[in-house]
């Protein structure tokens, strides 16, 4: 029968992650993404106008770490219309490539992408815990985007009494 000798593992070196550098790279990436947004909005509004769309509503809902766009509705005046088949160029960054990627997106996909981007920028984590719900209105005539955001939360109140 052979005897097994215990071996000592070499001590692990402490982590050398430069968190300041990580945060700086993320801030730079966020700034680059934000810089793409005005041109994406202009191309989207140009595409909506060319398709005769006056406004678009986007409803979203999320909670418990899951959230999604519930509906996207296109309108010509007060009349809801079918999704236009028009595609537009949409500039984006991917996680693994620092170069701007131009994507051909349908108007519906571009509206949805921009809604998710704006939610992430203004209310990151909107789908966590009790979550949130709301609606965007993309006004093609005024070339504005309006967000109504409803945040859910659990409340607790403590009352104590000494008699």
Backbone torsions as a table, in degrees:
resi	resn	phi	psi	omega
1	UNK	NA	130.7	-177.7
2	UNK	-92.4	149.8	179.6
3	UNK	-95.3	133.1	179.3
4	UNK	-95.5	122.3	179.7
5	UNK	-90.3	133.4	176.6
6	UNK	-67.5	145.1	176.2
7	UNK	-114.2	148.9	178.1
8	UNK	-99.9	127.3	177.9
9	UNK	-77.0	146.0	176.9
10	UNK	-66.8	138.9	179.1
11	UNK	-62.4	143.4	179.7
12	UNK	-78.7	140.5	177.2
13	UNK	-72.2	144.4	177.8
14	UNK	-63.7	152.0	179.8
15	UNK	-63.2	141.7	-179.1
16	UNK	-119.4	37.9	179.0
17	UNK	-75.3	127.6	177.9
18	UNK	-92.4	91.7	-175.6
19	UNK	-63.1	-32.8	177.4
20	UNK	-62.4	-40.6	179.1
21	UNK	-68.2	-39.8	177.9
22	UNK	-61.2	-47.3	179.7
23	UNK	-64.8	-37.3	178.5
24	UNK	-64.9	-42.8	177.8
25	UNK	-63.2	-40.1	179.2
26	UNK	-66.8	-40.4	178.2
27	UNK	-63.2	-40.0	177.6
28	UNK	-63.9	-43.4	178.6
29	UNK	-63.1	-44.5	178.2
30	UNK	-59.6	-40.7	179.0
31	UNK	-65.5	-40.2	178.5
32	UNK	-64.7	-40.8	178.7
33	UNK	-64.8	-44.5	179.1
34	UNK	-61.2	-34.6	179.8
35	UNK	-68.4	-24.5	178.3
36	UNK	-78.5	-23.4	-171.9
37	UNK	-60.5	-45.6	-178.1
38	UNK	-57.6	-43.9	-180.0
39	UNK	-68.5	-37.3	175.9
40	UNK	-62.0	-43.0	178.0
41	UNK	-61.5	-44.4	-179.0
42	UNK	-61.6	-45.5	178.8
43	UNK	-63.6	-37.9	178.3
44	UNK	-65.2	-48.8	180.0
45	UNK	-64.4	-36.5	175.3
46	UNK	-61.5	-44.1	179.3
47	UNK	-65.1	-40.8	178.3
48	UNK	-64.1	-45.4	-179.9
49	UNK	-62.4	-44.8	179.5
50	UNK	-62.1	-30.0	179.8
51	UNK	-87.1	0.9	179.1
52	UNK	80.1	16.9	-179.7
53	UNK	-89.0	129.1	178.7
54	UNK	-94.5	-33.9	176.6
55	UNK	-158.9	160.1	-178.9
56	UNK	-133.3	136.6	173.3
57	UNK	-112.5	140.2	179.6
58	UNK	-128.1	117.1	177.0
59	UNK	-101.8	139.1	179.8
60	UNK	-135.9	158.0	179.3
61	UNK	-156.1	141.3	178.7
62	UNK	-161.4	149.5	174.8
63	UNK	-171.1	163.1	177.7
64	UNK	60.6	35.0	178.1
65	UNK	74.1	18.2	177.7
66	UNK	-139.7	134.4	178.8
67	UNK	-150.7	153.4	-177.9
68	UNK	-158.2	161.8	169.8
69	UNK	-74.9	128.0	-178.2
70	UNK	-87.9	-38.6	-179.5
71	UNK	-158.3	152.8	173.3
72	UNK	-131.9	124.6	-178.3
73	UNK	-125.1	130.5	179.0
74	UNK	-102.6	140.1	-178.8
75	UNK	-130.4	142.7	167.7
76	UNK	-114.7	102.7	-170.8
77	UNK	68.6	-128.5	179.6
78	UNK	-95.1	0.0	-175.9
79	UNK	-96.7	125.6	175.3
80	UNK	-73.2	135.9	-177.9
81	UNK	-124.9	163.8	177.9
82	UNK	-66.1	156.8	177.9
83	UNK	-60.5	127.0	175.4
84	UNK	-64.8	147.1	-179.7
85	UNK	-86.0	4.4	-178.5
86	UNK	-63.2	142.4	172.4
87	UNK	-114.4	148.2	176.1
88	UNK	-129.5	163.4	174.4
89	UNK	-82.4	134.4	-179.4
90	UNK	-130.9	120.8	-177.9
91	UNK	-86.7	134.8	-178.6
92	UNK	-148.2	160.9	171.0
93	UNK	-111.0	141.9	173.2
94	UNK	-102.7	163.4	-176.1
95	UNK	-65.0	-33.6	-172.2
96	UNK	-102.7	9.7	-177.6
97	UNK	-142.9	123.7	-178.9
98	UNK	-75.5	-11.2	-177.8
99	UNK	-81.1	147.4	176.8
100	UNK	-71.0	132.4	178.8
101	UNK	-108.5	126.7	176.4
102	UNK	-93.6	122.1	-178.6
103	UNK	-113.0	144.4	172.7
104	UNK	-92.5	110.4	-179.0
105	UNK	-116.8	145.5	171.4
106	UNK	-65.5	161.0	177.6
107	UNK	-58.4	-40.0	179.2
108	UNK	-60.9	-47.2	-180.0
109	UNK	-66.1	-37.2	178.7
110	UNK	-66.6	-41.6	177.1
111	UNK	-61.6	-46.8	-179.5
112	UNK	-62.2	-44.8	-179.6
113	UNK	-62.0	-44.7	-179.6
114	UNK	-65.5	-38.8	177.3
115	UNK	-61.0	-47.6	178.1
116	UNK	-61.1	-41.4	179.4
117	UNK	-62.2	-44.4	-179.2
118	UNK	-67.5	-38.4	176.2
119	UNK	-61.9	-44.5	-179.9
120	UNK	-62.1	-40.4	-178.8
121	UNK	-70.7	-40.4	-173.0
122	UNK	-93.5	-30.7	-175.8
123	UNK	-143.0	57.4	179.8
124	UNK	-53.8	134.3	-177.4
125	UNK	84.5	16.7	-176.8
126	UNK	-58.0	-21.2	-176.7
127	UNK	-95.5	-1.4	-176.1
128	UNK	-82.5	152.9	174.0
129	UNK	52.2	-121.5	-179.0
130	UNK	-72.3	-19.0	171.8
131	UNK	76.1	-159.1	-177.0
132	UNK	-159.3	164.8	175.4
133	UNK	-147.5	164.7	179.0
134	UNK	169.6	-163.8	-175.6
135	UNK	-150.3	138.7	169.9
136	UNK	-99.7	147.1	167.6
137	UNK	-124.7	115.2	175.0
138	UNK	-92.4	107.7	-178.8
139	UNK	-95.6	102.9	-175.9
140	UNK	-69.2	-30.1	-179.7
141	UNK	-71.2	-45.4	179.4
142	UNK	-85.4	-12.1	-178.9
143	UNK	58.3	46.5	179.7
144	UNK	-130.2	160.2	175.3
145	UNK	-125.9	125.4	-179.5
146	UNK	-113.4	135.2	179.2
147	UNK	-119.7	127.7	169.0
148	UNK	-108.5	115.8	-171.7
149	UNK	-119.1	125.4	179.5
150	UNK	-116.2	112.0	-179.2
151	UNK	-93.7	130.8	176.7
152	UNK	-92.5	148.4	174.7
153	UNK	-155.8	153.2	175.5
154	UNK	-94.1	134.5	-178.2
155	UNK	-114.8	150.8	176.5
156	UNK	-142.0	135.7	176.8
157	UNK	-125.3	132.2	179.7
158	UNK	-103.0	130.8	173.4
159	UNK	-121.5	131.5	174.1
160	UNK	-123.3	149.8	-179.3
161	UNK	-140.2	133.8	172.1
162	UNK	-115.9	128.7	-178.9
163	UNK	-119.4	NA	NA
